[in-house]
Amino acid sequence: QVQLVESGGGLVQAGGSLRLSCAASGRTFSSYAMGWFRQAPGKEREFVARINNWNGVSYADSVKGRFTISRDNAQNTVFLQMNSLKPEDTGLYYCAAGSPFSTKYDYWGQGTSVTVSS
């Protein structure tokens, strides 16, 4: 069982930056692929970024070049550095953990809210 707790959300002006963190419980964090997802009001949840357990990364086209995902296995934490934020980045951001050999995620956090004002 893995428990995930996100933090770092808030209100920021367009063009600003935020760094989200996701702290994981358990001693097997390093074996999981970690992902960030977001859900804007009235929209479905969408993929943002993923880092697998050998640090391979992938991003949604909408965030490439602006967001960076990273992980610190010693701290059981995954990060999402978000730069050049846009109002359309507004939403509830979730982290998730799953097998590096599957696109399915087994564990989800409760989310942290990001609001980007224009």
N, C-alpha and C positions, 0 to 999 in steps of 0.2 A: 504494500500500500504506500502511495506517495501523496503527501499533502503539499499543495502549492499555494503560496501567498504572494500576491502582486502588490507593488507599491510604486510610488513615484509619479502617479498621475496628477493632473491639476489643470489650471487655466493658464493659457499662454497666448500671446499675440502671434499672428501669422508671421512667419519668418524666424520664430524663436525655436528653442530646443527643449527637450525633456529627455530624461533617462529613466526608463522603467526597469524595475528589478523584480525578479520572481525567485523567492526563496523556497527551496524544496526540502522536505523531511526525508529521512531514510538514508541508508548507506550505499544505495545502488544508483545514485544520481548520475554518475559518470557513464552508466550503461544505457541511458535513455537518450533518444532524440527529443529535443525541446522545440516547441513552436510558440509563436505569438499569433494571435488572431484578434480581430476587432469586430465590433458590431455597432453600426451607427443607428440612431433612432429610426425606427420604421423600416430597417433593412435587415437582410440576413447576415449572419456572421461570415466573415471572410478571412482567408489566410493572409498573413502579413509576412512572416519570416520563419525560417526553420534552421536549426543547427543540429547536426547529428553528433554521434559520440566520437567521431574522428575529426570534428570541427569543419566538416563540409557544410556550406551554407547555401540557402536559396531564399529568394525574395519575390514578393508580388511585384509586378511591373510598376505599379503605382507608387512604390516606395523605393525602388532601386536608385542608388546614388544618394539617397537622403537618410535612410535608416541603416543601422548596423546592429546585427545580433552577435552576441558573444556569450561565453560561459566561463565560470570559474568553478571547476570541480572541487577545489579545496574548500570553497565556501558554499557548495551546493546551490549556486545561484546562476541564473541566466539573466542577461541584460538586453535591453533594446534601446539603443541610442537613436533618438529621433531629432534630426536637424531639418531646417528649412520647412517647418511645419506649415500646413495649409488648413483652411477651415474644413476641407473634406476629410482631414485626418481625425476629426472629432469622432469620439465613440468610446465604448467600453472595451478595454484591452484585456485579453485573457492570455495567460500562458497555459501550456499543455505539455504533457509528457507521454511518450509512447515508444514503441519498439523502433530502433533505427532501420529495421527491415520492412516496415509497413508505413503507410500513410495514415493509419488509424491512430488516434490518440486515446489513451486509456484514462488519463487523469487530467483534471481541469481545475484551475483556480477560480476564485469568485470574481475576479476582474478589478481593474482600476480605471477610473474615468479620466479621459483626456478631452479637454475642450479647447479648441483653437479659435480665437476671435479674429475677425477680419478688420 
